[in-house]
């Protein structure tokens, strides 16, 4: 298993190209199941999770091949299987979003209950109830969700989610596209990933209105066609690298970053003392003369994203004063805290909140990644720590950040990836 060795203390200065969003790309790949036409996805990040989704699609009889560095061509001419097996789905929670497309296109879907990061309970009951509202017949059998279209087909319905769910919104939206009549989704997730998915589906011939708001209206169509679509920029990568610039006292130009997708994180960085300059090609982030502690609460988009909580907490460990970080999305997303303690951070957890008291400096130490976002927070800590930090189990990092070690190294970071054989030696 690979690891990263980081020598702290270098400022990050330069330009970094922001990759396509992992969370968006995975759902777009799932949506390609819904047509027998060819779908081309530009700006697709080369990540471990993308590889897993390709394996899942291949098992369904769907071709998903790379064409160039970041272009993927998907062709679901024929669905050969309706089963998404445990061995693949357990690796990645986003696998559950093949449920709606498979059901709508094939009439039957058998999808294993998902796995992914161990950051708290993320039940699929909201997905199931939403699909049932469209008329799907669903049973849970031996760890699988078994869903079937009734004899009359799926039928549009008005359904309001009791709780905001990105995956649930996406699954229902995809299934509703090929349902008869009109579907209205209330309390829909407003995340950019949802809007990007709707944009591609509309390009394929769907009729979706309101994506990006809390009410989405879908008028069902009989068939979808192929299309070419460009994956939206990864707001979480952009936010993470913005933190890296500020923490290291650096100056990074994040090419392709969209200010509107990271407005809340950028506002917090400004309040913490950073200089932010949006421009036509991205966003420039420059460290200010000071770094001030700021309170943060995670919320669904357009609020502060839970996927940036660990990174901003790490930044607050070296800020002046104290900060309160409150996590409202997942109940077990402070697993990076014990590792930050090993590096000298002063963090006290009380239920869903963490009190962070800034220290003068962090110290390098061997640490272990526990989930995707926690892994990159430890990389950030290593960039500013005194001495050497070794981040182990970085397969989590490779699930969600495209070549992040190379991107950071190109801007001045002293970071080395060691392969299995190097560790064994």
C-alpha positions as CSV (number, residue, x, y, z in Angstrom):
1,X,0.0,0.0,0.0
2,X,1.4,3.4,-1.0
3,X,2.3,6.2,1.4
4,X,3.4,9.8,1.1
5,X,6.5,11.3,2.8
6,X,6.2,15.1,3.2
7,X,8.8,17.5,4.4
8,X,7.0,20.6,5.7
9,X,7.8,24.2,5.5
10,X,7.6,25.1,1.7
11,X,5.3,27.8,0.3
12,X,3.0,26.7,-2.5
13,X,3.4,29.1,-5.5
14,X,2.1,28.5,-9.0
15,X,-0.8,27.4,-11.1
16,X,-2.9,24.2,-10.6
17,X,-5.5,22.9,-13.0
18,X,-8.6,21.8,-11.2
19,X,-9.9,18.3,-12.3
20,X,-13.4,17.3,-13.1
21,X,-15.5,16.5,-10.0
22,X,-15.4,12.9,-8.9
23,X,-18.9,13.0,-7.4
24,X,-20.4,14.4,-10.6
25,X,-18.5,12.1,-12.9
26,X,-19.6,8.9,-11.1
27,X,-23.3,9.8,-11.4
28,X,-22.8,10.8,-15.1
29,X,-21.3,7.4,-15.8
30,X,-24.3,5.8,-14.1
31,X,-26.7,7.9,-16.2
32,X,-25.1,6.7,-19.4
33,X,-26.8,3.3,-18.7
34,X,-30.1,5.0,-19.6
35,X,-29.4,5.1,-23.4
36,X,-28.3,2.7,-26.1
37,X,-26.5,5.7,-27.7
38,X,-22.9,6.7,-27.1
39,X,-22.0,9.0,-24.3
40,X,-18.7,11.0,-24.2
41,X,-17.6,12.5,-20.9
42,X,-14.8,15.2,-21.1
43,X,-12.8,16.3,-18.1
44,X,-13.3,12.9,-16.4
45,X,-10.8,12.6,-13.5
46,X,-8.5,9.5,-13.4
47,X,-9.3,8.2,-9.9
48,X,-9.7,4.9,-8.1
49,X,-13.4,5.5,-7.7
50,X,-13.8,6.1,-11.5
51,X,-12.0,2.8,-12.0
52,X,-14.4,1.1,-9.7
53,X,-17.4,2.5,-11.5
54,X,-15.9,1.3,-14.8
55,X,-15.7,-2.2,-13.3
56,X,-19.3,-2.0,-12.2
57,X,-20.5,-0.9,-15.6
58,X,-18.4,-3.6,-17.3
59,X,-20.2,-6.2,-15.2
60,X,-23.5,-4.9,-16.5
61,X,-22.3,-5.2,-20.1
62,X,-21.6,-1.5,-20.5
63,X,-18.4,-0.4,-22.3
64,X,-16.6,2.5,-20.6
65,X,-13.2,3.2,-22.2
66,X,-10.7,6.0,-21.9
67,X,-10.1,8.1,-25.0
68,X,-7.2,10.5,-24.4
69,X,-6.1,11.7,-20.9
70,X,-9.5,12.7,-19.5
71,X,-12.1,11.7,-22.0
72,X,-14.3,8.6,-21.4
73,X,-16.6,7.0,-24.0
74,X,-19.5,5.0,-22.6
75,X,-21.8,2.7,-24.6
76,X,-24.6,0.8,-23.0
77,X,-25.9,-0.7,-26.2
78,X,-27.2,-3.7,-24.4
79,X,-27.7,-4.4,-20.6
80,X,-26.4,-7.9,-20.1
81,X,-26.9,-8.0,-16.3
82,X,-29.1,-6.2,-13.8
83,X,-26.9,-7.0,-10.8
84,X,-24.4,-4.7,-9.2
85,X,-22.5,-7.1,-6.9
86,X,-21.3,-6.7,-3.4
87,X,-17.6,-7.1,-4.3
88,X,-17.7,-3.9,-6.3
89,X,-20.4,-1.9,-4.6
90,X,-18.8,-2.3,-1.1
91,X,-15.8,-0.2,-2.3
92,X,-17.8,2.9,-3.1
93,X,-21.1,4.3,-2.0
94,X,-21.8,6.1,-5.3
95,X,-22.5,2.7,-6.8
96,X,-26.0,2.9,-5.4
97,X,-26.8,5.5,-8.1
98,X,-27.0,2.8,-10.8
99,X,-30.2,1.7,-9.1
100,X,-32.4,4.4,-10.8
101,X,-30.9,4.1,-14.3
102,X,-31.0,0.3,-14.3
103,X,-34.6,0.2,-13.1
104,X,-35.7,2.8,-15.7
105,X,-33.9,1.4,-18.7
106,X,-33.9,-2.4,-17.9
107,X,-37.0,-2.7,-15.7
108,X,-35.1,-4.6,-13.0
109,X,-32.2,-3.7,-10.8
110,X,-30.4,-5.8,-8.1
111,X,-27.9,-3.6,-6.3
112,X,-25.9,-4.5,-3.2
113,X,-26.2,-2.2,-0.2
114,X,-23.2,0.1,-0.6
115,X,-19.9,0.6,1.2
116,X,-17.3,3.4,0.9
117,X,-15.8,5.7,3.6
118,X,-16.6,4.8,7.2
119,X,-17.9,8.3,8.1
120,X,-21.2,7.4,9.6
121,X,-24.6,5.9,8.7
122,X,-25.8,6.8,5.2
123,X,-28.9,4.7,4.8
124,X,-30.5,4.1,1.4
125,X,-34.0,4.2,2.7
126,X,-34.5,7.7,1.2
127,X,-33.6,6.3,-2.2
128,X,-36.0,3.4,-1.9
129,X,-38.9,5.5,-0.7
130,X,-38.5,7.9,-3.6
131,X,-38.4,5.1,-6.2
132,X,-41.4,3.5,-4.6
133,X,-43.3,6.8,-5.1
134,X,-42.7,6.3,-8.8
135,X,-44.3,2.8,-8.5
136,X,-41.2,0.7,-8.2
137,X,-41.6,-2.6,-6.4
138,X,-38.7,-3.0,-4.0
139,X,-37.5,-5.6,-1.6
140,X,-34.4,-6.0,0.5
141,X,-33.0,-9.5,0.1
142,X,-29.7,-10.9,1.4
143,X,-28.0,-7.5,1.4
144,X,-29.3,-6.5,-2.0
145,X,-31.9,-3.9,-3.1
146,X,-34.1,-5.7,-5.6
147,X,-36.2,-3.3,-7.6
148,X,-38.7,-4.0,-10.4
149,X,-40.8,-1.8,-12.7
150,X,-44.6,-2.7,-12.4
151,X,-46.5,-4.0,-15.4
152,X,-47.7,-0.5,-16.2
153,X,-44.2,1.1,-15.9
154,X,-43.0,3.8,-13.7
155,X,-45.3,6.7,-13.2
156,X,-44.5,10.3,-12.4
157,X,-45.3,11.5,-8.8
158,X,-44.9,14.3,-6.4
159,X,-42.5,13.4,-3.7
160,X,-40.8,15.5,-1.0
161,X,-37.7,14.2,0.7
162,X,-37.9,14.3,4.5
163,X,-34.2,15.1,4.5
164,X,-31.9,16.5,1.9
165,X,-30.0,13.7,0.1
166,X,-27.8,14.1,-3.0
167,X,-27.8,10.5,-4.0
168,X,-31.5,10.1,-3.4
169,X,-32.3,13.2,-5.5
170,X,-30.1,11.9,-8.3
171,X,-31.6,8.3,-8.2
172,X,-35.2,9.6,-8.3
173,X,-34.4,12.2,-11.0
174,X,-32.8,9.6,-13.3
175,X,-35.7,7.1,-12.8
176,X,-38.3,9.8,-13.4
177,X,-36.8,10.8,-16.7
178,X,-38.2,7.6,-18.3
179,X,-41.4,7.5,-16.2
180,X,-44.8,8.4,-17.6
181,X,-46.1,11.8,-16.8
182,X,-44.6,14.5,-14.5
183,X,-42.5,14.1,-11.4
184,X,-42.0,16.9,-8.9
185,X,-39.2,16.4,-6.4
186,X,-39.4,18.6,-3.2
187,X,-36.6,19.3,-0.8
188,X,-34.2,18.3,-3.6
189,X,-30.5,18.5,-3.1
190,X,-29.1,21.7,-4.7
191,X,-25.5,20.5,-5.1
192,X,-23.7,21.4,-8.3
193,X,-23.4,17.6,-9.0
194,X,-27.2,17.4,-9.3
195,X,-27.3,20.3,-11.7
196,X,-24.5,18.8,-13.8
197,X,-26.3,15.5,-14.0
198,X,-29.5,17.3,-15.0
199,X,-27.6,19.2,-17.7
200,X,-26.3,16.0,-19.2
201,X,-29.7,14.2,-19.1
202,X,-31.2,17.2,-20.8
203,X,-28.5,17.0,-23.5
204,X,-29.6,13.3,-23.9
205,X,-33.2,14.4,-24.4
206,X,-34.7,14.6,-20.9
207,X,-37.0,17.4,-19.8
208,X,-35.8,18.5,-16.4
209,X,-36.4,22.0,-14.9
210,X,-35.3,23.4,-11.6
211,X,-32.1,21.4,-11.0
212,X,-29.9,23.5,-8.6
213,X,-33.0,24.6,-6.6
214,X,-35.0,22.7,-4.0
215,X,-37.8,21.8,-6.4
216,X,-37.1,19.8,-9.5
217,X,-39.7,19.1,-12.2
218,X,-39.2,16.2,-14.6
219,X,-41.5,15.5,-17.6
220,X,-41.0,11.9,-18.6
221,X,-39.8,10.9,-22.1
222,X,-39.8,7.6,-23.9
223,X,-36.2,7.4,-24.8
224,X,-32.8,9.1,-24.4
225,X,-30.1,9.5,-26.9
226,X,-26.3,9.8,-26.6
227,X,-24.5,13.0,-26.0
228,X,-21.1,14.7,-25.3
229,X,-20.8,16.4,-21.9
230,X,-18.0,18.1,-19.9
231,X,-17.8,17.2,-16.2
232,X,-18.1,20.2,-13.9
233,X,-15.0,21.4,-12.1
234,X,-14.3,19.7,-8.7
235,X,-15.3,22.3,-6.0
236,X,-13.9,20.1,-3.3
237,X,-10.4,19.9,-4.9
238,X,-10.5,23.6,-5.5
239,X,-11.4,24.3,-1.8
240,X,-8.7,21.9,-0.6
241,X,-6.0,23.5,-2.7
242,X,-7.2,27.0,-1.6
243,X,-6.6,25.9,2.0
244,X,-3.2,24.6,1.0
245,X,-2.2,28.0,-0.4
246,X,-3.3,29.8,2.7
247,X,-1.8,27.3,5.2
248,X,1.6,27.4,3.6
249,X,1.7,31.2,3.2
250,X,1.6,30.6,-0.6
251,X,-0.1,32.0,-3.7
252,X,-1.9,29.6,-6.0
253,X,-3.9,30.2,-9.2
254,X,-6.6,27.5,-9.4
255,X,-7.3,27.2,-13.1
256,X,-10.8,26.0,-13.8
257,X,-12.1,26.7,-10.3
258,X,-15.6,28.3,-10.2
259,X,-16.2,30.9,-7.6
260,X,-19.9,30.3,-7.6
261,X,-19.4,26.7,-6.5
262,X,-17.1,27.5,-3.6
263,X,-18.6,30.9,-2.5
264,X,-19.0,29.9,1.2
265,X,-15.5,28.4,1.6
266,X,-14.0,31.4,-0.1
267,X,-15.9,33.7,2.2
268,X,-14.5,31.9,5.2
269,X,-11.0,32.1,3.8
270,X,-11.4,35.9,3.4
271,X,-12.6,36.1,7.0
272,X,-9.5,34.1,8.0
273,X,-7.3,36.7,6.3
274,X,-6.7,35.3,2.8
275,X,-6.7,37.3,-0.4
276,X,-9.1,35.9,-3.0
277,X,-9.2,37.1,-6.6
278,X,-11.7,35.4,-9.0
279,X,-10.8,35.8,-12.7
280,X,-12.0,34.6,-16.1
281,X,-10.0,31.4,-15.9
282,X,-10.4,30.5,-12.2
283,X,-9.6,31.8,-8.8
284,X,-6.3,33.0,-7.3
285,X,-5.8,32.4,-3.6
286,X,-3.0,34.1,-1.7
287,X,-2.2,33.9,2.0
288,X,-2.6,37.1,3.9
289,X,-0.4,38.6,6.7
290,X,-2.3,36.6,9.3
291,X,-4.4,33.5,9.8
292,X,-7.4,34.1,12.1
293,X,-9.5,31.3,13.6
294,X,-13.1,31.2,12.2
295,X,-16.2,29.2,13.2
296,X,-17.6,26.8,10.7
297,X,-20.8,24.8,10.4
298,X,-21.4,22.2,7.6
299,X,-24.6,22.5,5.7
300,X,-26.1,21.2,2.4
301,X,-25.2,23.3,-0.6
302,X,-24.9,26.3,-0.9
303,X,-23.7,26.1,2.7
304,X,-20.3,25.0,3.8
305,X,-19.6,21.5,2.4
306,X,-19.0,18.6,4.8
307,X,-16.3,17.4,2.3
308,X,-14.2,20.4,3.2
309,X,-14.6,20.2,7.0
310,X,-11.5,18.2,7.7
311,X,-9.3,20.5,5.5
312,X,-10.6,23.7,7.1
313,X,-10.2,22.2,10.6
314,X,-6.6,21.4,9.8
315,X,-6.1,25.0,8.7
316,X,-7.6,26.2,12.0
317,X,-5.0,24.2,14.0
318,X,-2.4,26.8,13.1
319,X,-4.6,29.9,13.1
320,X,-4.7,32.6,15.8
321,X,-7.3,32.1,18.5
322,X,-9.9,29.4,18.7
323,X,-12.4,28.0,16.2
324,X,-15.5,26.0,16.6
325,X,-16.2,23.4,13.8
326,X,-19.7,21.9,13.8
327,X,-20.6,18.9,11.7
328,X,-24.3,18.6,10.9
329,X,-24.2,16.2,7.9
330,X,-22.4,13.0,9.2
331,X,-22.1,11.9,12.8
332,X,-18.7,10.3,12.5
333,X,-16.5,12.7,10.5
334,X,-13.9,13.6,13.1
335,X,-11.8,10.5,12.6
336,X,-8.9,12.7,11.5
337,X,-8.7,14.4,14.9
338,X,-6.6,11.7,16.7
339,X,-4.1,11.8,13.8
340,X,-3.9,15.6,14.0
341,X,-3.3,15.2,17.8
342,X,-0.2,13.1,16.9
343,X,1.1,16.2,15.1
344,X,0.5,18.5,18.0
345,X,-2.9,19.9,17.2
346,X,-5.1,21.1,20.1
347,X,-8.6,19.9,19.4
348,X,-11.4,19.0,21.8
349,X,-14.4,17.2,20.5
350,X,-17.8,17.5,22.2
351,X,-20.6,15.6,20.4
352,X,-21.0,17.1,16.9
353,X,-18.6,20.0,17.5
354,X,-14.8,20.4,17.7
355,X,-13.1,23.3,19.5
356,X,-9.8,24.0,17.8
357,X,-7.2,26.1,19.6
358,X,-4.5,27.3,17.2
359,X,-0.9,26.3,18.0
360,X,2.3,27.9,16.7
361,X,3.3,24.9,14.7
362,X,2.5,21.3,13.9
363,X,5.2,18.6,14.1
364,X,5.8,15.9,11.6
365,X,4.7,12.3,12.6
366,X,3.6,9.1,11.0
367,X,-0.2,9.2,10.5
368,X,-2.9,7.1,8.9
369,X,-5.7,8.1,6.6
370,X,-9.1,6.9,7.7
371,X,-11.3,8.3,4.9
372,X,-11.1,10.3,1.7
373,X,-11.2,13.8,3.0
374,X,-9.4,13.0,6.2
375,X,-6.5,11.7,4.1
376,X,-6.0,15.0,2.3
377,X,-6.3,16.9,5.6
378,X,-3.3,15.0,6.8
379,X,-1.4,15.9,3.7
380,X,-2.2,19.6,4.4
381,X,-0.9,19.2,7.9
382,X,2.3,17.7,6.6
383,X,2.9,20.6,4.3
384,X,3.2,23.0,7.2
385,X,4.6,20.7,9.9
386,X,8.1,20.9,11.3
387,X,10.1,17.9,10.0
388,X,8.8,14.9,8.1
389,X,5.2,13.5,8.0
390,X,4.4,10.1,6.6
391,X,0.8,9.6,5.5
392,X,-0.1,5.9,5.3
393,X,-3.0,4.2,3.6
394,X,-3.4,6.8,0.9
395,X,-5.6,4.6,-1.3
396,X,-8.4,6.8,0.2
397,X,-6.6,9.9,-1.3
398,X,-6.4,8.2,-4.7
399,X,-10.1,7.6,-4.6
400,X,-10.9,11.4,-4.8
401,X,-7.8,13.5,-5.7
402,X,-6.2,13.2,-9.2
403,X,-2.4,13.2,-9.0
404,X,-2.5,15.6,-6.0
405,X,1.0,14.8,-5.0
406,X,2.3,15.7,-8.4
407,X,0.2,18.9,-8.5
408,X,1.6,20.0,-5.1
409,X,5.2,19.1,-6.0
410,X,5.0,21.2,-9.1
411,X,4.2,24.2,-6.9
412,X,7.0,23.7,-4.4
413,X,5.9,21.0,-2.0
414,X,8.5,18.5,-0.9
415,X,6.4,15.3,-1.2
416,X,7.4,11.8,-2.3
417,X,5.1,8.8,-3.1
418,X,6.6,5.5,-2.1
419,X,5.3,2.4,-3.8
420,X,4.7,-1.0,-2.1
421,X,8.2,-2.3,-3.0
422,X,9.9,0.8,-1.5
423,X,8.0,0.3,1.8
424,X,8.8,-3.4,1.9
425,X,12.5,-2.6,1.4
